Amino acid sequence: METCDVDAVHDARVATRRFRAALPFVYTAPQPIADELRRIGRALGGVRELDATKDLLTRLESRIPEASAAIGIAGREVNAQLTRQRRRMIKKLRHRPRSIASAHHDGYFCGSPPLTMAKLAP
């Protein structure tokens, strides 16, 4: 994540969103855990959107050569924003997720989850 690899940011954002969506069905975790996962997802989201925009501009530049000057200007602005957003993301992600760590310490992630395959079977 330190290198801000485009795929790593995307994968982390998707994993965070999926984990947050599944959390209520698997564990009786307190709301601060979902809030922390939302905070992490938002930190990743800004970078992911700019990565996608940069990719789109790159594809447009090759498809529409007559617009390459304008696309280049937009691309430089996106790159500048991306650099700033990556710095913010790294700073935000270095914050220790206390709610997740304390929930783990308090035993929320130990033992059997409330919803199991056996409970779903007819």
Jmol script that loads the backbone (N, CA, C; Angstrom):
load data "model"
ATOM      1  N   MET A   1       0.821  -1.184   0.000  1.00  0.00           N
ATOM      2  CA  MET A   1       0.000   0.000   0.000  1.00  0.00           C
ATOM      3  C   MET A   1       0.873   1.259   0.000  1.00  0.00           C
ATOM      4  N   GLU A   2       2.070   1.161   0.571  1.00  0.00           N
ATOM      5  CA  GLU A   2       2.950   2.326   0.636  1.00  0.00           C
ATOM      6  C   GLU A   2       3.287   2.870  -0.750  1.00  0.00           C
ATOM      7  N   THR A   3       3.363   2.001  -1.744  1.00  0.00           N
ATOM      8  CA  THR A   3       3.692   2.453  -3.087  1.00  0.00           C
ATOM      9  C   THR A   3       2.466   2.969  -3.826  1.00  0.00           C
ATOM     10  N   CYS A   4       1.284   2.782  -3.237  1.00  0.00           N
ATOM     11  CA  CYS A   4       0.027   3.237  -3.837  1.00  0.00           C
ATOM     12  C   CYS A   4      -0.234   2.583  -5.178  1.00  0.00           C
ATOM     13  N   ASP A   5       0.045   1.311  -5.278  1.00  0.00           N
ATOM     14  CA  ASP A   5      -0.258   0.556  -6.475  1.00  0.00           C
ATOM     15  C   ASP A   5      -1.754   0.654  -6.761  1.00  0.00           C
ATOM     16  N   VAL A   6      -2.104   0.931  -8.005  1.00  0.00           N
ATOM     17  CA  VAL A   6      -3.498   1.128  -8.401  1.00  0.00           C
ATOM     18  C   VAL A   6      -4.349  -0.084  -8.031  1.00  0.00           C
ATOM     19  N   ASP A   7      -3.877  -1.280  -8.355  1.00  0.00           N
ATOM     20  CA  ASP A   7      -4.646  -2.491  -8.055  1.00  0.00           C
ATOM     21  C   ASP A   7      -4.749  -2.736  -6.552  1.00  0.00           C
ATOM     22  N   ALA A   8      -3.691  -2.435  -5.816  1.00  0.00           N
ATOM     23  CA  ALA A   8      -3.720  -2.630  -4.369  1.00  0.00           C
ATOM     24  C   ALA A   8      -4.751  -1.709  -3.714  1.00  0.00           C
ATOM     25  N   VAL A   9      -4.816  -0.473  -4.165  1.00  0.00           N
ATOM     26  CA  VAL A   9      -5.807   0.460  -3.625  1.00  0.00           C
ATOM     27  C   VAL A   9      -7.209  -0.039  -3.935  1.00  0.00           C
ATOM     28  N   HIS A  10      -7.425  -0.462  -5.167  1.00  0.00           N
ATOM     29  CA  HIS A  10      -8.737  -0.967  -5.566  1.00  0.00           C
ATOM     30  C   HIS A  10      -9.116  -2.196  -4.751  1.00  0.00           C
ATOM     31  N   ASP A  11      -8.194  -3.145  -4.641  1.00  0.00           N
ATOM     32  CA  ASP A  11      -8.469  -4.376  -3.903  1.00  0.00           C
ATOM     33  C   ASP A  11      -8.757  -4.089  -2.430  1.00  0.00           C
ATOM     34  N   ALA A  12      -7.999  -3.189  -1.835  1.00  0.00           N
ATOM     35  CA  ALA A  12      -8.222  -2.838  -0.429  1.00  0.00           C
ATOM     36  C   ALA A  12      -9.577  -2.168  -0.242  1.00  0.00           C
ATOM     37  N   ARG A  13      -9.943  -1.320  -1.160  1.00  0.00           N
ATOM     38  CA  ARG A  13     -11.240  -0.643  -1.069  1.00  0.00           C
ATOM     39  C   ARG A  13     -12.389  -1.652  -1.198  1.00  0.00           C
ATOM     40  N   VAL A  14     -12.289  -2.563  -2.141  1.00  0.00           N
ATOM     41  CA  VAL A  14     -13.320  -3.590  -2.327  1.00  0.00           C
ATOM     42  C   VAL A  14     -13.394  -4.486  -1.092  1.00  0.00           C
ATOM     43  N   ALA A  15     -12.253  -4.907  -0.580  1.00  0.00           N
ATOM     44  CA  ALA A  15     -12.233  -5.778   0.599  1.00  0.00           C
ATOM     45  C   ALA A  15     -12.860  -5.081   1.803  1.00  0.00           C
ATOM     46  N   THR A  16     -12.558  -3.811   1.975  1.00  0.00           N
ATOM     47  CA  THR A  16     -13.123  -3.053   3.088  1.00  0.00           C
ATOM     48  C   THR A  16     -14.636  -2.971   2.966  1.00  0.00           C
ATOM     49  N   ARG A  17     -15.113  -2.687   1.767  1.00  0.00           N
ATOM     50  CA  ARG A  17     -16.559  -2.577   1.535  1.00  0.00           C
ATOM     51  C   ARG A  17     -17.243  -3.926   1.770  1.00  0.00           C
ATOM     52  N   ARG A  18     -16.650  -4.998   1.271  1.00  0.00           N
ATOM     53  CA  ARG A  18     -17.248  -6.323   1.444  1.00  0.00           C
ATOM     54  C   ARG A  18     -17.253  -6.749   2.910  1.00  0.00           C
ATOM     55  N   PHE A  19     -16.164  -6.487   3.600  1.00  0.00           N
ATOM     56  CA  PHE A  19     -16.077  -6.853   5.005  1.00  0.00           C
ATOM     57  C   PHE A  19     -17.133  -6.087   5.808  1.00  0.00           C
ATOM     58  N   ARG A  20     -17.265  -4.821   5.512  1.00  0.00           N
ATOM     59  CA  ARG A  20     -18.251  -3.999   6.214  1.00  0.00           C
ATOM     60  C   ARG A  20     -19.673  -4.500   5.937  1.00  0.00           C
ATOM     61  N   ALA A  21     -19.941  -4.908   4.704  1.00  0.00           N
ATOM     62  CA  ALA A  21     -21.271  -5.410   4.353  1.00  0.00           C
ATOM     63  C   ALA A  21     -21.559  -6.755   5.026  1.00  0.00           C
ATOM     64  N   ALA A  22     -20.549  -7.596   5.177  1.00  0.00           N
ATOM     65  CA  ALA A  22     -20.742  -8.918   5.757  1.00  0.00           C
ATOM     66  C   ALA A  22     -20.720  -8.917   7.277  1.00  0.00           C
ATOM     67  N   LEU A  23     -20.149  -7.923   7.875  1.00  0.00           N
ATOM     68  CA  LEU A  23     -19.957  -7.880   9.325  1.00  0.00           C
ATOM     69  C   LEU A  23     -21.233  -8.153  10.124  1.00  0.00           C
ATOM     70  N   PRO A  24     -22.358  -7.549   9.812  1.00  0.00           N
ATOM     71  CA  PRO A  24     -23.561  -7.801  10.621  1.00  0.00           C
ATOM     72  C   PRO A  24     -24.054  -9.250  10.554  1.00  0.00           C
ATOM     73  N   PHE A  25     -23.718  -9.971   9.505  1.00  0.00           N
ATOM     74  CA  PHE A  25     -24.184 -11.344   9.349  1.00  0.00           C
ATOM     75  C   PHE A  25     -23.261 -12.362  10.003  1.00  0.00           C
ATOM     76  N   VAL A  26     -22.061 -11.953  10.319  1.00  0.00           N
ATOM     77  CA  VAL A  26     -21.071 -12.889  10.813  1.00  0.00           C
ATOM     78  C   VAL A  26     -20.774 -12.703  12.300  1.00  0.00           C
ATOM     79  N   TYR A  27     -20.645 -11.489  12.747  1.00  0.00           N
ATOM     80  CA  TYR A  27     -20.286 -11.211  14.132  1.00  0.00           C
ATOM     81  C   TYR A  27     -21.208 -10.149  14.718  1.00  0.00           C
ATOM     82  N   THR A  28     -21.297 -10.150  16.013  1.00  0.00           N
ATOM     83  CA  THR A  28     -22.044  -9.095  16.693  1.00  0.00           C
ATOM     84  C   THR A  28     -21.051  -8.008  17.093  1.00  0.00           C
ATOM     85  N   ALA A  29     -20.508  -7.366  16.123  1.00  0.00           N
ATOM     86  CA  ALA A  29     -19.478  -6.356  16.347  1.00  0.00           C
ATOM     87  C   ALA A  29     -20.120  -5.013  16.665  1.00  0.00           C
ATOM     88  N   PRO A  30     -19.474  -4.224  17.501  1.00  0.00           N
ATOM     89  CA  PRO A  30     -20.016  -2.907  17.817  1.00  0.00           C
ATOM     90  C   PRO A  30     -19.930  -1.962  16.613  1.00  0.00           C
ATOM     91  N   GLN A  31     -20.758  -0.943  16.612  1.00  0.00           N
ATOM     92  CA  GLN A  31     -20.818   0.035  15.521  1.00  0.00           C
ATOM     93  C   GLN A  31     -19.471   0.697  15.234  1.00  0.00           C
ATOM     94  N   PRO A  32     -18.625   0.967  16.236  1.00  0.00           N
ATOM     95  CA  PRO A  32     -17.333   1.590  15.920  1.00  0.00           C
ATOM     96  C   PRO A  32     -16.484   0.824  14.906  1.00  0.00           C
ATOM     97  N   ILE A  33     -16.660  -0.494  14.822  1.00  0.00           N
ATOM     98  CA  ILE A  33     -15.894  -1.263  13.833  1.00  0.00           C
ATOM     99  C   ILE A  33     -16.365  -0.910  12.432  1.00  0.00           C
ATOM    100  N   ALA A  34     -17.668  -0.877  12.223  1.00  0.00           N
ATOM    101  CA  ALA A  34     -18.198  -0.485  10.914  1.00  0.00           C
ATOM    102  C   ALA A  34     -17.785   0.942  10.578  1.00  0.00           C
ATOM    103  N   ASP A  35     -17.783   1.815  11.584  1.00  0.00           N
ATOM    104  CA  ASP A  35     -17.365   3.204  11.364  1.00  0.00           C
ATOM    105  C   ASP A  35     -15.901   3.278  10.940  1.00  0.00           C
ATOM    106  N   GLU A  36     -15.072   2.462  11.578  1.00  0.00           N
ATOM    107  CA  GLU A  36     -13.642   2.447  11.240  1.00  0.00           C
ATOM    108  C   GLU A  36     -13.430   1.919   9.823  1.00  0.00           C
ATOM    109  N   LEU A  37     -14.162   0.881   9.456  1.00  0.00           N
ATOM    110  CA  LEU A  37     -14.052   0.355   8.100  1.00  0.00           C
ATOM    111  C   LEU A  37     -14.539   1.383   7.079  1.00  0.00           C
ATOM    112  N   ARG A  38     -15.555   2.131   7.410  1.00  0.00           N
ATOM    113  CA  ARG A  38     -16.045   3.190   6.523  1.00  0.00           C
ATOM    114  C   ARG A  38     -14.968   4.277   6.363  1.00  0.00           C
ATOM    115  N   ARG A  39     -14.306   4.622   7.467  1.00  0.00           N
ATOM    116  CA  ARG A  39     -13.235   5.634   7.427  1.00  0.00           C
ATOM    117  C   ARG A  39     -12.097   5.165   6.514  1.00  0.00           C
ATOM    118  N   ILE A  40     -11.731   3.904   6.633  1.00  0.00           N
ATOM    119  CA  ILE A  40     -10.669   3.347   5.792  1.00  0.00           C
ATOM    120  C   ILE A  40     -11.102   3.359   4.326  1.00  0.00           C
ATOM    121  N   GLY A  41     -12.329   2.950   4.058  1.00  0.00           N
ATOM    122  CA  GLY A  41     -12.852   2.955   2.690  1.00  0.00           C
ATOM    123  C   GLY A  41     -12.856   4.336   2.074  1.00  0.00           C
ATOM    124  N   ARG A  42     -13.210   5.335   2.871  1.00  0.00           N
ATOM    125  CA  ARG A  42     -13.204   6.712   2.359  1.00  0.00           C
ATOM    126  C   ARG A  42     -11.789   7.188   2.060  1.00  0.00           C
ATOM    127  N   ALA A  43     -10.839   6.808   2.906  1.00  0.00           N
ATOM    128  CA  ALA A  43      -9.442   7.193   2.656  1.00  0.00           C
ATOM    129  C   ALA A  43      -8.952   6.589   1.342  1.00  0.00           C
ATOM    130  N   LEU A  44      -9.365   5.376   1.065  1.00  0.00           N
ATOM    131  CA  LEU A  44      -8.976   4.707  -0.179  1.00  0.00           C
ATOM    132  C   LEU A  44      -9.758   5.242  -1.378  1.00  0.00           C
ATOM    133  N   GLY A  45     -10.997   5.657  -1.149  1.00  0.00           N
ATOM    134  CA  GLY A  45     -11.896   6.053  -2.229  1.00  0.00           C
ATOM    135  C   GLY A  45     -11.416   7.208  -3.077  1.00  0.00           C
ATOM    136  N   GLY A  46     -10.886   8.244  -2.447  1.00  0.00           N
ATOM    137  CA  GLY A  46     -10.417   9.400  -3.204  1.00  0.00           C
ATOM    138  C   GLY A  46      -9.301   9.049  -4.170  1.00  0.00           C
ATOM    139  N   VAL A  47      -8.376   8.213  -3.714  1.00  0.00           N
ATOM    140  CA  VAL A  47      -7.268   7.783  -4.568  1.00  0.00           C
ATOM    141  C   VAL A  47      -7.792   6.899  -5.693  1.00  0.00           C
ATOM    142  N   ARG A  48      -8.716   6.012  -5.373  1.00  0.00           N
ATOM    143  CA  ARG A  48      -9.251   5.107  -6.399  1.00  0.00           C
ATOM    144  C   ARG A  48      -9.958   5.883  -7.505  1.00  0.00           C
ATOM    145  N   GLU A  49     -10.738   6.881  -7.139  1.00  0.00           N
ATOM    146  CA  GLU A  49     -11.439   7.690  -8.144  1.00  0.00           C
ATOM    147  C   GLU A  49     -10.453   8.417  -9.061  1.00  0.00           C
ATOM    148  N   LEU A  50      -9.399   8.963  -8.482  1.00  0.00           N
ATOM    149  CA  LEU A  50      -8.401   9.664  -9.295  1.00  0.00           C
ATOM    150  C   LEU A  50      -7.602   8.685 -10.163  1.00  0.00           C
ATOM    151  N   ASP A  51      -7.319   7.490  -9.634  1.00  0.00           N
ATOM    152  CA  ASP A  51      -6.652   6.458 -10.453  1.00  0.00           C
ATOM    153  C   ASP A  51      -7.507   6.109 -11.664  1.00  0.00           C
ATOM    154  N   ALA A  52      -8.807   5.949 -11.448  1.00  0.00           N
ATOM    155  CA  ALA A  52      -9.712   5.622 -12.547  1.00  0.00           C
ATOM    156  C   ALA A  52      -9.776   6.773 -13.551  1.00  0.00           C
ATOM    157  N   THR A  53      -9.785   8.001 -13.065  1.00  0.00           N
ATOM    158  CA  THR A  53      -9.802   9.169 -13.951  1.00  0.00           C
ATOM    159  C   THR A  53      -8.524   9.242 -14.781  1.00  0.00           C
ATOM    160  N   LYS A  54      -7.397   8.984 -14.148  1.00  0.00           N
ATOM    161  CA  LYS A  54      -6.112   8.993 -14.860  1.00  0.00           C
ATOM    162  C   LYS A  54      -6.102   7.935 -15.964  1.00  0.00           C
ATOM    163  N   ASP A  55      -6.604   6.749 -15.652  1.00  0.00           N
ATOM    164  CA  ASP A  55      -6.684   5.678 -16.643  1.00  0.00           C
ATOM    165  C   ASP A  55      -7.593   6.074 -17.806  1.00  0.00           C
ATOM    166  N   LEU A  56      -8.720   6.670 -17.504  1.00  0.00           N
ATOM    167  CA  LEU A  56      -9.648   7.113 -18.544  1.00  0.00           C
ATOM    168  C   LEU A  56      -8.991   8.150 -19.456  1.00  0.00           C
ATOM    169  N   LEU A  57      -8.290   9.110 -18.870  1.00  0.00           N
ATOM    170  CA  LEU A  57      -7.626  10.139 -19.673  1.00  0.00           C
ATOM    171  C   LEU A  57      -6.555   9.527 -20.574  1.00  0.00           C
ATOM    172  N   THR A  58      -5.838   8.553 -20.072  1.00  0.00           N
ATOM    173  CA  THR A  58      -4.814   7.883 -20.871  1.00  0.00           C
ATOM    174  C   THR A  58      -5.450   7.188 -22.082  1.00  0.00           C
ATOM    175  N   ARG A  59      -6.567   6.509 -21.857  1.00  0.00           N
ATOM    176  CA  ARG A  59      -7.251   5.834 -22.957  1.00  0.00           C
ATOM    177  C   ARG A  59      -7.832   6.842 -23.947  1.00  0.00           C
ATOM    178  N   LEU A  60      -8.373   7.939 -23.450  1.00  0.00           N
ATOM    179  CA  LEU A  60      -8.932   8.960 -24.344  1.00  0.00           C
ATOM    180  C   LEU A  60      -7.856   9.607 -25.207  1.00  0.00           C
ATOM    181  N   GLU A  61      -6.697   9.832 -24.622  1.00  0.00           N
ATOM    182  CA  GLU A  61      -5.614  10.478 -25.354  1.00  0.00           C
ATOM    183  C   GLU A  61      -5.200   9.665 -26.575  1.00  0.00           C
ATOM    184  N   SER A  62      -5.190   8.357 -26.442  1.00  0.00           N
ATOM    185  CA  SER A  62      -4.815   7.521 -27.592  1.00  0.00           C
ATOM    186  C   SER A  62      -5.956   7.405 -28.604  1.00  0.00           C
ATOM    187  N   ARG A  63      -7.178   7.535 -28.141  1.00  0.00           N
ATOM    188  CA  ARG A  63      -8.332   7.423 -29.037  1.00  0.00           C
ATOM    189  C   ARG A  63      -8.669   8.727 -29.762  1.00  0.00           C
ATOM    190  N   ILE A  64      -8.362   9.857 -29.116  1.00  0.00           N
ATOM    191  CA  ILE A  64      -8.714  11.158 -29.686  1.00  0.00           C
ATOM    192  C   ILE A  64      -7.451  12.030 -29.728  1.00  0.00           C
ATOM    193  N   PRO A  65      -6.574  11.771 -30.689  1.00  0.00           N
ATOM    194  CA  PRO A  65      -5.302  12.496 -30.753  1.00  0.00           C
ATOM    195  C   PRO A  65      -5.478  14.010 -30.876  1.00  0.00           C
ATOM    196  N   GLU A  66      -6.541  14.464 -31.532  1.00  0.00           N
ATOM    197  CA  GLU A  66      -6.734  15.906 -31.696  1.00  0.00           C
ATOM    198  C   GLU A  66      -7.065  16.604 -30.373  1.00  0.00           C
ATOM    199  N   ALA A  67      -7.426  15.842 -29.362  1.00  0.00           N
ATOM    200  CA  ALA A  67      -7.723  16.436 -28.050  1.00  0.00           C
ATOM    201  C   ALA A  67      -6.583  16.218 -27.060  1.00  0.00           C
ATOM    202  N   SER A  68      -5.442  15.754 -27.549  1.00  0.00           N
ATOM    203  CA  SER A  68      -4.352  15.388 -26.646  1.00  0.00           C
ATOM    204  C   SER A  68      -3.831  16.565 -25.825  1.00  0.00           C
ATOM    205  N   ALA A  69      -3.850  17.771 -26.371  1.00  0.00           N
ATOM    206  CA  ALA A  69      -3.379  18.925 -25.601  1.00  0.00           C
ATOM    207  C   ALA A  69      -4.283  19.170 -24.390  1.00  0.00           C
ATOM    208  N   ALA A  70      -5.579  19.163 -24.610  1.00  0.00           N
ATOM    209  CA  ALA A  70      -6.524  19.389 -23.509  1.00  0.00           C
ATOM    210  C   ALA A  70      -6.484  18.239 -22.509  1.00  0.00           C
ATOM    211  N   ILE A  71      -6.388  17.027 -23.032  1.00  0.00           N
ATOM    212  CA  ILE A  71      -6.320  15.862 -22.150  1.00  0.00           C
ATOM    213  C   ILE A  71      -5.039  15.897 -21.332  1.00  0.00           C
ATOM    214  N   GLY A  72      -3.948  16.354 -21.940  1.00  0.00           N
ATOM    215  CA  GLY A  72      -2.678  16.484 -21.213  1.00  0.00           C
ATOM    216  C   GLY A  72      -2.775  17.474 -20.063  1.00  0.00           C
ATOM    217  N   ILE A  73      -3.471  18.593 -20.282  1.00  0.00           N
ATOM    218  CA  ILE A  73      -3.667  19.580 -19.213  1.00  0.00           C
ATOM    219  C   ILE A  73      -4.475  18.960 -18.075  1.00  0.00           C
ATOM    220  N   ALA A  74      -5.562  18.291 -18.448  1.00  0.00           N
ATOM    221  CA  ALA A  74      -6.390  17.628 -17.429  1.00  0.00           C
ATOM    222  C   ALA A  74      -5.590  16.544 -16.702  1.00  0.00           C
ATOM    223  N   GLY A  75      -4.787  15.813 -17.447  1.00  0.00           N
ATOM    224  CA  GLY A  75      -3.969  14.754 -16.861  1.00  0.00           C
ATOM    225  C   GLY A  75      -2.969  15.269 -15.851  1.00  0.00           C
ATOM    226  N   ARG A  76      -2.358  16.411 -16.158  1.00  0.00           N
ATOM    227  CA  ARG A  76      -1.405  16.993 -15.196  1.00  0.00           C
ATOM    228  C   ARG A  76      -2.108  17.402 -13.909  1.00  0.00           C
ATOM    229  N   GLU A  77      -3.309  17.943 -14.021  1.00  0.00           N
ATOM    230  CA  GLU A  77      -4.075  18.319 -12.828  1.00  0.00           C
ATOM    231  C   GLU A  77      -4.476  17.081 -12.025  1.00  0.00           C
ATOM    232  N   VAL A  78      -4.906  16.040 -12.721  1.00  0.00           N
ATOM    233  CA  VAL A  78      -5.265  14.792 -12.034  1.00  0.00           C
ATOM    234  C   VAL A  78      -4.041  14.209 -11.330  1.00  0.00           C
ATOM    235  N   ASN A  79      -2.886  14.231 -11.978  1.00  0.00           N
ATOM    236  CA  ASN A  79      -1.654  13.724 -11.353  1.00  0.00           C
ATOM    237  C   ASN A  79      -1.297  14.513 -10.096  1.00  0.00           C
ATOM    238  N   ALA A  80      -1.460  15.827 -10.150  1.00  0.00           N
ATOM    239  CA  ALA A  80      -1.164  16.660  -8.979  1.00  0.00           C
ATOM    240  C   ALA A  80      -2.133  16.331  -7.836  1.00  0.00           C
ATOM    241  N   GLN A  81      -3.411  16.205  -8.169  1.00  0.00           N
ATOM    242  CA  GLN A  81      -4.403  15.849  -7.152  1.00  0.00           C
ATOM    243  C   GLN A  81      -4.146  14.453  -6.598  1.00  0.00           C
ATOM    244  N   LEU A  82      -3.749  13.550  -7.472  1.00  0.00           N
ATOM    245  CA  LEU A  82      -3.479  12.178  -7.063  1.00  0.00           C
ATOM    246  C   LEU A  82      -2.312  12.115  -6.084  1.00  0.00           C
ATOM    247  N   THR A  83      -1.275  12.883  -6.349  1.00  0.00           N
ATOM    248  CA  THR A  83      -0.136  12.925  -5.429  1.00  0.00           C
ATOM    249  C   THR A  83      -0.575  13.420  -4.056  1.00  0.00           C
ATOM    250  N   ARG A  84      -1.359  14.501  -4.035  1.00  0.00           N
ATOM    251  CA  ARG A  84      -1.847  15.035  -2.753  1.00  0.00           C
ATOM    252  C   ARG A  84      -2.759  14.037  -2.052  1.00  0.00           C
ATOM    253  N   GLN A  85      -3.648  13.420  -2.807  1.00  0.00           N
ATOM    254  CA  GLN A  85      -4.607  12.483  -2.221  1.00  0.00           C
ATOM    255  C   GLN A  85      -3.914  11.235  -1.693  1.00  0.00           C
ATOM    256  N   ARG A  86      -2.871  10.771  -2.376  1.00  0.00           N
ATOM    257  CA  ARG A  86      -2.116   9.598  -1.895  1.00  0.00           C
ATOM    258  C   ARG A  86      -1.437   9.907  -0.578  1.00  0.00           C
ATOM    259  N   ARG A  87      -0.872  11.103  -0.464  1.00  0.00           N
ATOM    260  CA  ARG A  87      -0.239  11.496   0.808  1.00  0.00           C
ATOM    261  C   ARG A  87      -1.266  11.506   1.933  1.00  0.00           C
ATOM    262  N   ARG A  88      -2.444  12.068   1.653  1.00  0.00           N
ATOM    263  CA  ARG A  88      -3.514  12.097   2.665  1.00  0.00           C
ATOM    264  C   ARG A  88      -3.950  10.688   3.040  1.00  0.00           C
ATOM    265  N   MET A  89      -4.082   9.839   2.024  1.00  0.00           N
ATOM    266  CA  MET A  89      -4.516   8.468   2.272  1.00  0.00           C
ATOM    267  C   MET A  89      -3.527   7.746   3.187  1.00  0.00           C
ATOM    268  N   ILE A  90      -2.252   7.839   2.873  1.00  0.00           N
ATOM    269  CA  ILE A  90      -1.230   7.165   3.676  1.00  0.00           C
ATOM    270  C   ILE A  90      -1.247   7.699   5.100  1.00  0.00           C
ATOM    271  N   LYS A  91      -1.383   8.994   5.253  1.00  0.00           N
ATOM    272  CA  LYS A  91      -1.436   9.597   6.592  1.00  0.00           C
ATOM    273  C   LYS A  91      -2.651   9.085   7.364  1.00  0.00           C
ATOM    274  N   LYS A  92      -3.803   9.003   6.690  1.00  0.00           N
ATOM    275  CA  LYS A  92      -5.017   8.524   7.357  1.00  0.00           C
ATOM    276  C   LYS A  92      -4.926   7.041   7.699  1.00  0.00           C
ATOM    277  N   LEU A  93      -4.309   6.262   6.830  1.00  0.00           N
ATOM    278  CA  LEU A  93      -4.229   4.821   7.070  1.00  0.00           C
ATOM    279  C   LEU A  93      -3.174   4.459   8.113  1.00  0.00           C
ATOM    280  N   ARG A  94      -2.270   5.349   8.397  1.00  0.00           N
ATOM    281  CA  ARG A  94      -1.278   5.082   9.443  1.00  0.00           C
ATOM    282  C   ARG A  94      -1.893   5.203  10.833  1.00  0.00           C
ATOM    283  N   HIS A  95      -3.060   5.845  10.904  1.00  0.00           N
ATOM    284  CA  HIS A  95      -3.785   5.950  12.159  1.00  0.00           C
ATOM    285  C   HIS A  95      -4.178   4.552  12.599  1.00  0.00           C
ATOM    286  N   ARG A  96      -3.905   4.222  13.829  1.00  0.00           N
ATOM    287  CA  ARG A  96      -4.217   2.875  14.325  1.00  0.00           C
ATOM    288  C   ARG A  96      -5.727   2.721  14.491  1.00  0.00           C
ATOM    289  N   PRO A  97      -6.311   1.721  13.859  1.00  0.00           N
ATOM    290  CA  PRO A  97      -7.754   1.499  13.974  1.00  0.00           C
ATOM    291  C   PRO A  97      -8.122   0.944  15.349  1.00  0.00           C
ATOM    292  N   ARG A  98      -8.252   1.840  16.325  1.00  0.00           N
ATOM    293  CA  ARG A  98      -8.468   1.420  17.701  1.00  0.00           C
ATOM    294  C   ARG A  98      -9.736   0.594  17.889  1.00  0.00           C
ATOM    295  N   SER A  99     -10.803   0.945  17.210  1.00  0.00           N
ATOM    296  CA  SER A  99     -12.056   0.225  17.427  1.00  0.00           C
ATOM    297  C   SER A  99     -11.945  -1.233  16.988  1.00  0.00           C
ATOM    298  N   ILE A 100     -11.217  -1.485  15.909  1.00  0.00           N
ATOM    299  CA  ILE A 100     -11.050  -2.866  15.447  1.00  0.00           C
ATOM    300  C   ILE A 100     -10.133  -3.618  16.403  1.00  0.00           C
ATOM    301  N   ALA A 101      -9.049  -2.982  16.820  1.00  0.00           N
ATOM    302  CA  ALA A 101      -8.114  -3.622  17.748  1.00  0.00           C
ATOM    303  C   ALA A 101      -8.787  -3.902  19.085  1.00  0.00           C
ATOM    304  N   SER A 102      -9.575  -2.972  19.601  1.00  0.00           N
ATOM    305  CA  SER A 102     -10.224  -3.183  20.892  1.00  0.00           C
ATOM    306  C   SER A 102     -11.312  -4.254  20.789  1.00  0.00           C
ATOM    307  N   ALA A 103     -12.015  -4.319  19.654  1.00  0.00           N
ATOM    308  CA  ALA A 103     -13.037  -5.357  19.479  1.00  0.00           C
ATOM    309  C   ALA A 103     -12.382  -6.736  19.454  1.00  0.00           C
ATOM    310  N   HIS A 104     -11.233  -6.818  18.803  1.00  0.00           N
ATOM    311  CA  HIS A 104     -10.503  -8.081  18.781  1.00  0.00           C
ATOM    312  C   HIS A 104     -10.082  -8.447  20.200  1.00  0.00           C
ATOM    313  N   HIS A 105      -9.555  -7.461  20.928  1.00  0.00           N
ATOM    314  CA  HIS A 105      -9.119  -7.677  22.311  1.00  0.00           C
ATOM    315  C   HIS A 105     -10.296  -8.089  23.190  1.00  0.00           C
ATOM    316  N   ASP A 106     -11.472  -7.516  22.970  1.00  0.00           N
ATOM    317  CA  ASP A 106     -12.658  -7.810  23.777  1.00  0.00           C
ATOM    318  C   ASP A 106     -13.325  -9.124  23.388  1.00  0.00           C
ATOM    319  N   GLY A 107     -12.813  -9.797  22.364  1.00  0.00           N
ATOM    320  CA  GLY A 107     -13.295 -11.116  22.006  1.00  0.00           C
ATOM    321  C   GLY A 107     -14.424 -11.158  20.995  1.00  0.00           C
ATOM    322  N   TYR A 108     -14.696 -10.056  20.315  1.00  0.00           N
ATOM    323  CA  TYR A 108     -15.768 -10.057  19.326  1.00  0.00           C
ATOM    324  C   TYR A 108     -15.470 -10.977  18.142  1.00  0.00           C
ATOM    325  N   PHE A 109     -14.200 -11.210  17.853  1.00  0.00           N
ATOM    326  CA  PHE A 109     -13.836 -12.043  16.714  1.00  0.00           C
ATOM    327  C   PHE A 109     -13.371 -13.433  17.143  1.00  0.00           C
ATOM    328  N   CYS A 110     -13.690 -13.839  18.359  1.00  0.00           N
ATOM    329  CA  CYS A 110     -13.314 -15.158  18.850  1.00  0.00           C
ATOM    330  C   CYS A 110     -14.557 -16.041  18.931  1.00  0.00           C
ATOM    331  N   GLY A 111     -14.374 -17.300  18.818  1.00  0.00           N
ATOM    332  CA  GLY A 111     -15.495 -18.222  18.945  1.00  0.00           C
ATOM    333  C   GLY A 111     -16.307 -18.312  17.677  1.00  0.00           C
ATOM    334  N   SER A 112     -17.472 -18.896  17.800  1.00  0.00           N
ATOM    335  CA  SER A 112     -18.337 -19.130  16.649  1.00  0.00           C
ATOM    336  C   SER A 112     -19.137 -17.887  16.304  1.00  0.00           C
ATOM    337  N   PRO A 113     -19.240 -17.589  15.030  1.00  0.00           N
ATOM    338  CA  PRO A 113     -20.090 -16.474  14.622  1.00  0.00           C
ATOM    339  C   PRO A 113     -21.553 -16.844  14.826  1.00  0.00           C
ATOM    340  N   PRO A 114     -22.445 -15.868  14.974  1.00  0.00           N
ATOM    341  CA  PRO A 114     -23.850 -16.177  15.212  1.00  0.00           C
ATOM    342  C   PRO A 114     -24.546 -16.847  14.031  1.00  0.00           C
ATOM    343  N   LEU A 115     -24.096 -16.603  12.820  1.00  0.00           N
ATOM    344  CA  LEU A 115     -24.715 -17.196  11.643  1.00  0.00           C
ATOM    345  C   LEU A 115     -23.750 -18.220  11.063  1.00  0.00           C
ATOM    346  N   THR A 116     -24.164 -19.468  11.072  1.00  0.00           N
ATOM    347  CA  THR A 116     -23.291 -20.524  10.554  1.00  0.00           C
ATOM    348  C   THR A 116     -24.026 -21.296   9.470  1.00  0.00           C
ATOM    349  N   MET A 117     -23.288 -22.056   8.706  1.00  0.00           N
ATOM    350  CA  MET A 117     -23.884 -22.864   7.641  1.00  0.00           C
ATOM    351  C   MET A 117     -24.879 -23.873   8.240  1.00  0.00           C
ATOM    352  N   ALA A 118     -24.586 -24.415   9.430  1.00  0.00           N
ATOM    353  CA  ALA A 118     -25.491 -25.376  10.061  1.00  0.00           C
ATOM    354  C   ALA A 118     -26.852 -24.742  10.348  1.00  0.00           C
ATOM    355  N   LYS A 119     -26.844 -23.470  10.718  1.00  0.00           N
ATOM    356  CA  LYS A 119     -28.100 -22.775  11.014  1.00  0.00           C
ATOM    357  C   LYS A 119     -28.884 -22.493   9.739  1.00  0.00           C
ATOM    358  N   LEU A 120     -28.182 -22.422   8.604  1.00  0.00           N
ATOM    359  CA  LEU A 120     -28.847 -22.147   7.339  1.00  0.00           C
ATOM    360  C   LEU A 120     -29.409 -23.398   6.688  1.00  0.00           C
ATOM    361  N   ALA A 121     -28.887 -24.555   7.068  1.00  0.00           N
ATOM    362  CA  ALA A 121     -29.315 -25.809   6.441  1.00  0.00           C
ATOM    363  C   ALA A 121     -30.746 -26.137   6.835  1.00  0.00           C
ATOM    364  N   PRO A 122     -31.536 -26.710   5.895  1.00  0.00           N
ATOM    365  CA  PRO A 122     -32.931 -27.074   6.214  1.00  0.00           C
ATOM    366  C   PRO A 122     -33.035 -28.267   7.140  1.00  0.00           C
TER     367      PRO A 122
END
end "model"
wireframe off; spacefill off
backbone 0.3
color backbone group
